[in-house]
Amino acid sequence: MMFRFSVIAIALFLAACAARPIQNVDNHPVPYSAQKLPMTEIGSEIAEAAIARGWMVDKKADGHLVATLIKPKAYEAVIDLKYSQTSYSIVYNTSRGLIDSQGNIHYNYGKWVILLDRDIQERLSLAALRKK
């Protein structure tokens, strides 16, 4: 009985560590109340959300940020953050130590993107509330 439990626990652990397809966030709507914010403020809120999550952010152009996340064990992910007053995207750019032989990416990358997306939505909503 204990052996069977151990085998199941190990199988679940290995499944959780499996790589996943690369996840992007494409044209996610900016909260309606935040669409009246200036582009510079939308960009600042997106950058601050990324920085709060540990990403290093560089401005490439108006409406385009590049963010890099470096984790221990030689993991690095680079994403493009493209935005307008109505939508934003989080798009995979490159990585180091995260892609497997089938072209899938470490499951943590997907979690990083999901959390960043949630934080961007929250920050944009709060910024719009402060303007009222």
C-alpha positions as CSV (number, residue, x, y, z in Angstrom):
1,M,0.0,0.0,0.0
2,M,2.8,2.4,0.9
3,F,4.7,1.5,-2.2
4,R,1.7,2.3,-4.4
5,F,1.2,5.7,-2.7
6,S,4.9,6.5,-3.3
7,V,4.7,5.5,-7.0
8,I,1.6,7.7,-7.4
9,A,3.2,10.6,-5.6
10,I,6.3,10.4,-7.8
11,A,4.2,10.2,-11.0
12,L,2.2,13.3,-9.9
13,F,5.4,15.2,-9.2
14,L,6.9,14.3,-12.5
15,A,3.7,15.3,-14.3
16,A,3.7,18.6,-12.6
17,C,7.3,19.2,-13.8
18,A,6.5,18.5,-17.4
19,A,7.0,21.1,-20.0
20,R,4.1,22.9,-21.6
21,P,3.5,24.7,-24.9
22,I,4.6,28.4,-24.8
23,Q,1.9,30.6,-23.4
24,N,1.3,34.1,-24.7
25,V,-1.3,36.7,-23.8
26,D,-2.6,38.1,-27.1
27,N,-4.6,41.4,-27.2
28,H,-5.9,41.2,-23.7
29,P,-8.3,44.1,-23.3
30,V,-7.2,47.0,-21.0
31,P,-9.9,47.5,-18.4
32,Y,-12.5,49.9,-19.9
33,S,-12.0,52.4,-17.1
34,A,-8.2,52.4,-17.8
35,Q,-8.6,53.0,-21.5
36,K,-8.8,56.8,-20.9
37,L,-5.3,56.8,-19.3
38,P,-2.4,58.3,-21.3
39,M,-0.3,55.7,-23.1
40,T,2.7,56.7,-21.0
41,E,0.7,55.8,-17.8
42,I,-0.5,52.5,-19.2
43,G,3.1,51.6,-20.1
44,S,4.3,52.7,-16.6
45,E,1.7,50.5,-14.9
46,I,2.6,47.5,-17.0
47,A,6.3,48.1,-16.3
48,E,5.7,48.4,-12.6
49,A,3.6,45.2,-12.5
50,A,6.5,43.4,-14.2
51,I,9.2,44.9,-11.9
52,A,7.1,44.0,-8.8
53,R,7.3,40.3,-10.1
54,G,11.0,40.5,-10.5
55,W,11.3,41.2,-14.2
56,M,13.9,43.7,-15.4
57,V,12.1,46.1,-17.9
58,D,13.5,48.1,-20.8
59,K,11.5,50.4,-23.0
60,K,12.0,49.5,-26.7
61,A,9.6,52.0,-28.3
62,D,6.3,53.7,-27.6
63,G,3.9,50.8,-26.8
64,H,6.7,48.2,-26.5
65,L,8.6,47.0,-23.5
66,V,11.0,44.1,-23.2
67,A,11.2,42.3,-19.9
68,T,13.8,39.8,-18.6
69,L,13.4,37.4,-15.7
70,I,16.4,35.6,-14.4
71,K,16.0,32.8,-11.9
72,P,18.5,30.6,-10.1
73,K,19.6,27.4,-11.8
74,A,20.4,29.3,-15.1
75,Y,16.8,30.0,-16.1
76,E,16.1,33.2,-18.1
77,A,13.0,34.3,-19.9
78,V,12.6,37.4,-22.2
79,I,9.2,38.6,-23.2
80,D,7.8,41.5,-25.3
81,L,5.1,43.6,-23.7
82,K,3.2,45.4,-26.4
83,Y,0.4,47.7,-25.5
84,S,-2.1,50.3,-26.7
85,Q,-4.9,52.2,-24.9
86,T,-7.2,49.3,-25.6
87,S,-5.2,46.1,-25.3
88,Y,-1.8,44.6,-24.3
89,S,0.1,41.4,-25.2
90,I,2.7,39.3,-23.4
91,V,4.7,37.5,-26.0
92,Y,7.5,35.0,-25.6
93,N,10.8,36.3,-27.0
94,T,13.6,34.0,-25.9
95,S,14.8,31.9,-23.0
96,R,17.7,30.0,-21.6
97,G,17.4,26.7,-19.8
98,L,13.6,26.5,-20.2
99,I,13.0,24.9,-23.6
100,D,13.0,21.1,-23.9
101,S,13.9,19.0,-26.9
102,Q,10.3,19.1,-28.2
103,G,10.1,22.9,-28.2
104,N,8.0,23.1,-25.1
105,I,8.8,25.4,-22.2
106,H,9.2,24.7,-18.5
107,Y,5.8,24.8,-16.7
108,N,7.0,27.7,-14.5
109,Y,7.1,30.0,-17.5
110,G,3.3,29.7,-17.9
111,K,2.8,30.5,-14.2
112,W,5.0,33.6,-14.6
113,V,2.9,34.8,-17.5
114,I,-0.4,34.2,-15.8
115,L,0.7,36.0,-12.6
116,L,2.1,38.9,-14.6
117,D,-1.2,39.2,-16.6
118,R,-3.2,39.2,-13.4
119,D,-1.0,41.9,-11.9
120,I,-1.2,44.1,-15.0
121,Q,-5.0,43.9,-14.9
122,E,-5.0,44.8,-11.3
123,R,-2.6,47.8,-11.6
124,L,-4.4,49.2,-14.6
125,S,-7.8,49.0,-12.8
126,L,-6.3,50.7,-9.7
127,A,-4.7,53.4,-11.8
128,A,-8.0,54.2,-13.4
129,L,-9.7,54.4,-10.0
130,R,-7.1,56.8,-8.8
131,K,-7.9,59.1,-11.8
132,K,-11.6,59.4,-11.0
